[in-house]
Amino acid sequence: MNVPAATSVSPAELEARLRLHRLPELGPARFKKLLDAFGSASKALGAPANAWKSLGLPFACAEARREADVRDGASHALSWLERPGQHLLMWDQPDYPALLAEISDPPPFLFVAGDPGILEKPQLAMVGSRRASRPGMDTAAAFSRSLASAGFVITSGLALGIDAAAHQAALDVGGRTVGVLGTGLEKFYPQRNRRLADAMIASGSAVVSEFPLDAAPTASNFPRRNRIISGLSLGVLVVEASVASGSLITARLATEQGREVYAIPGSIHHPGAKGCHQLIREGAMLVETIEHILEALRGWQQLSFSPTVATVTHPLLVLLHAAPHTSESLAISSGWALPKVLAALTELEMDGRAVCESGRWFARVS
């Protein structure tokens, strides 16, 4: 079963968690409230309905936990996890993406098709209109190729338009990319991008979702999906968007999460530029080249990115020469914020001074 070897969750507890995960009106906050109150999902499932009511949980939650489709769905998820390349990450386990764990409402589960290890690598999100113009698509592809070539994982929502252009361009240069769905992994939407998702999985990238495998597309799922796109990433680049675009939701969430927001300007006569212009007025960084993004990250982490800095005197390299570390343990040991650590590790990796293997960072010996 493709759950972490270091997990402390028993098979019975995993099955119970999967059952809770399928209950109606049970989002991340209520899921965690149940586990905090009862100590485990297994005990929560066995608790009386009035105990659930005392926690302020809806009656529908308590009633649905014994329904056949809840049990069957959990069993199906366990079978799904038996197949190669299909994984489940849980918010209280060591392989959960550390940057995502910092947001206010991290998803309890992430179903992953592909390589879960890339979720710990430094990511930049690229989002924009589903009905993008041809120049917008070309711009998205150009930025994605450059950022992927610079070592960043490109993260987006696998929607039509800008999202698809960004994912495809990263693949075209041999880069890695992460697609975050607003549906379950077995209810892929939109179907027009199914082949792109398959190519991502086959090439060592990943497609992820917090929703049960059979969750269908509903309007409320996509804003929830957006917080994961921004939460996994160091920053969000909005390429082309109207003022009503869901991309502006992603940008707002990024700001709330303490992430950088970048926006590419356009013609004042083009409706697809108005959302980016609004973001710039609200404080997003105006971006015309990839160097603007790289410089912003360099200034943010208050490090010079010249090759002479990346020596054994670099604080992170000193730690890595002593022992391998995860990015999260580097943040603890160095006292740096995790986004700053991830940005610094990206530069060290680009300089050939550090390498990530199986979720742990090692110093390269020159």
Backbone hydrogen bonds, N-H to C=O, Kabsch-Sander energy under -0.5 kcal/mol:
donor,donor_aa,acceptor,acceptor_aa,energy
2,N,81,L,-1.8
3,V,1,M,-1.8
7,T,4,P,-1.7
10,S,8,S,-0.5
14,L,10,S,-2.8
15,E,11,P,-2.3
16,A,12,A,-2.0
17,R,13,E,-2.6
18,L,14,L,-2.4
19,R,15,E,-1.7
20,L,16,A,-2.4
21,H,17,R,-2.4
22,R,18,L,-0.7
22,R,19,R,-1.0
23,L,20,L,-1.8
26,L,23,L,-1.1
27,G,25,E,-0.7
31,F,27,G,-2.5
32,K,28,P,-2.2
33,K,29,A,-2.0
34,L,30,R,-2.1
35,L,31,F,-1.8
36,D,32,K,-2.7
37,A,33,K,-2.2
38,F,34,L,-2.5
39,G,35,L,-2.0
44,A,40,S,-1.7
45,L,41,A,-2.5
46,G,42,S,-1.2
47,A,43,K,-0.7
47,A,44,A,-0.9
51,A,48,P,-1.0
52,W,48,P,-1.2
53,K,49,A,-2.3
54,S,50,N,-1.9
55,L,51,A,-0.6
55,L,52,W,-1.0
56,G,53,K,-1.9
57,L,52,W,-1.7
61,C,58,P,-0.9
62,A,58,P,-1.2
63,E,59,F,-2.2
64,A,60,A,-2.1
65,R,61,C,-1.0
66,R,63,E,-0.9
67,E,64,A,-1.8
70,V,67,E,-0.6
71,R,67,E,-1.6
72,D,68,A,-3.1
73,G,69,D,-2.1
74,A,70,V,-1.8
75,S,71,R,-2.2
76,H,72,D,-2.4
77,A,73,G,-2.1
78,L,74,A,-2.0
79,S,75,S,-1.9
80,W,76,H,-2.5
81,L,77,A,-1.9
82,E,79,S,-1.2
83,R,80,W,-1.4
86,Q,83,R,-1.3
87,H,112,V,-3.0
88,L,2,N,-1.7
89,L,110,L,-2.6
91,W,108,P,-2.3
93,Q,90,M,-2.2
96,Y,93,Q,-1.6
101,A,97,P,-1.9
102,E,98,A,-0.5
102,E,99,L,-1.0
103,I,100,L,-1.5
110,L,89,L,-2.1
111,F,209,S,-3.2
112,V,87,H,-2.7
113,A,207,V,-2.9
114,G,85,G,-2.7
114,G,112,V,-0.6
115,D,205,S,-1.9
118,I,115,D,-1.0
119,L,116,P,-1.6
120,E,117,G,-1.4
121,K,118,I,-1.1
124,L,153,V,-2.5
125,A,235,G,-2.7
126,M,155,T,-2.2
127,V,237,L,-2.4
129,S,240,E,-2.9
132,A,129,S,-0.6
137,M,133,S,-2.5
138,D,134,R,-2.5
139,T,135,P,-2.4
140,A,136,G,-2.5
141,A,137,M,-2.4
142,A,138,D,-2.3
143,F,139,T,-2.5
144,S,140,A,-2.5
145,R,141,A,-2.5
146,S,142,A,-2.0
147,L,143,F,-2.9
148,A,144,S,-2.8
149,S,145,R,-2.2
150,A,146,S,-1.4
151,G,148,A,-1.3
152,F,147,L,-2.2
153,V,122,P,-2.4
154,I,176,R,-2.0
155,T,124,L,-2.3
155,T,153,V,-0.6
156,S,178,V,-2.4
162,I,129,S,-2.3
163,D,160,L,-0.7
164,A,159,A,-1.1
165,A,161,G,-2.1
166,A,162,I,-2.4
167,H,163,D,-2.4
168,Q,164,A,-2.6
169,A,165,A,-2.1
170,A,166,A,-1.8
171,L,167,H,-1.9
172,D,168,Q,-2.2
173,V,169,A,-1.0
173,V,170,A,-0.6
174,G,171,L,-2.0
175,G,170,A,-2.8
178,V,154,I,-2.3
179,G,206,A,-2.3
180,V,156,S,-2.5
180,V,178,V,-0.5
181,L,179,G,-0.6
181,L,208,V,-2.8
184,G,215,A,-2.7
186,E,213,L,-1.9
187,K,184,G,-1.7
193,N,190,P,-1.9
194,R,191,Q,-2.0
197,A,193,N,-2.4
198,D,194,R,-2.3
199,A,195,R,-2.1
200,M,196,L,-2.2
201,I,197,A,-2.4
202,A,198,D,-2.4
203,S,199,A,-1.4
204,G,201,I,-1.2
205,S,200,M,-2.5
206,A,177,T,-1.9
207,V,113,A,-2.4
208,V,179,G,-3.1
209,S,111,F,-1.9
215,A,212,P,-2.3
218,T,182,G,-0.5
221,N,218,T,-1.3
222,F,218,T,-0.7
222,F,219,A,-0.7
224,R,220,S,-1.0
225,R,221,N,-2.3
226,N,222,F,-1.8
227,R,223,P,-1.0
227,R,224,R,-0.6
228,I,224,R,-0.7
228,I,225,R,-1.1
229,I,225,R,-1.6
230,S,226,N,-2.2
231,G,227,R,-1.9
232,L,228,I,-2.2
233,S,230,S,-0.9
234,L,123,Q,-3.1
235,G,123,Q,-0.5
236,V,260,E,-2.5
237,L,125,A,-3.1
238,V,236,V,-0.6
238,V,262,Y,-2.9
239,V,127,V,-2.4
239,V,237,L,-0.6
241,A,272,G,-2.3
245,S,242,S,-1.4
248,L,245,S,-1.2
249,I,245,S,-0.5
249,I,246,G,-0.5
250,T,246,G,-1.7
251,A,247,S,-2.2
252,R,248,L,-2.3
253,L,249,I,-2.6
254,A,250,T,-2.4
255,T,251,A,-2.1
256,E,252,R,-2.3
257,Q,253,L,-1.9
258,G,255,T,-1.4
259,R,254,A,-3.1
260,E,234,L,-1.7
262,Y,236,V,-3.1
263,A,285,M,-2.7
264,I,238,V,-2.1
270,H,267,S,-1.5
273,A,270,H,-2.3
274,K,270,H,-0.6
274,K,271,P,-1.0
275,G,241,A,-2.4
275,G,271,P,-0.5
276,C,241,A,-0.8
277,H,273,A,-2.4
278,Q,274,K,-2.2
279,L,275,G,-2.1
280,I,276,C,-2.3
281,R,277,H,-2.3
282,E,278,Q,-1.6
283,G,280,I,-1.4
284,A,279,L,-2.8
285,M,261,V,-2.5
287,V,263,A,-2.5
292,H,289,T,-1.0
293,I,289,T,-0.8
294,L,290,I,-2.3
295,E,291,E,-2.9
296,A,292,H,-1.7
297,L,293,I,-2.2
298,R,294,L,-2.1
299,G,295,E,-2.7
300,W,296,A,-2.1
301,Q,297,L,-2.0
302,Q,299,G,-0.8
303,L,298,R,-1.5
309,V,306,S,-2.0
310,A,306,S,-0.8
311,T,309,V,-2.6
314,H,311,T,-2.1
318,V,314,H,-2.3
319,L,315,P,-1.4
320,L,316,L,-2.4
321,H,317,L,-2.7
322,A,318,V,-1.0
323,A,319,L,-1.7
325,H,361,W,-1.7
330,L,326,T,-2.0
331,A,327,S,-1.8
332,I,328,E,-1.9
333,S,329,S,-2.8
334,S,330,L,-2.8
335,G,331,A,-1.6
341,V,337,A,-2.0
342,L,338,L,-2.7
343,A,339,P,-2.2
344,A,340,K,-2.2
345,L,341,V,-2.6
346,T,342,L,-1.9
347,E,343,A,-1.6
348,L,344,A,-2.3
349,E,345,L,-2.6
350,M,346,T,-2.4
351,D,347,E,-2.1
352,G,349,E,-1.2
353,R,348,L,-3.1
354,A,348,L,-1.0
355,V,362,F,-2.4
357,E,355,V,-0.5
357,E,360,R,-2.9
360,R,357,E,-1.8
361,W,325,H,-4.3
362,F,355,V,-2.8
363,A,320,L,-0.6
364,R,353,R,-2.6
366,S,364,R,-0.7
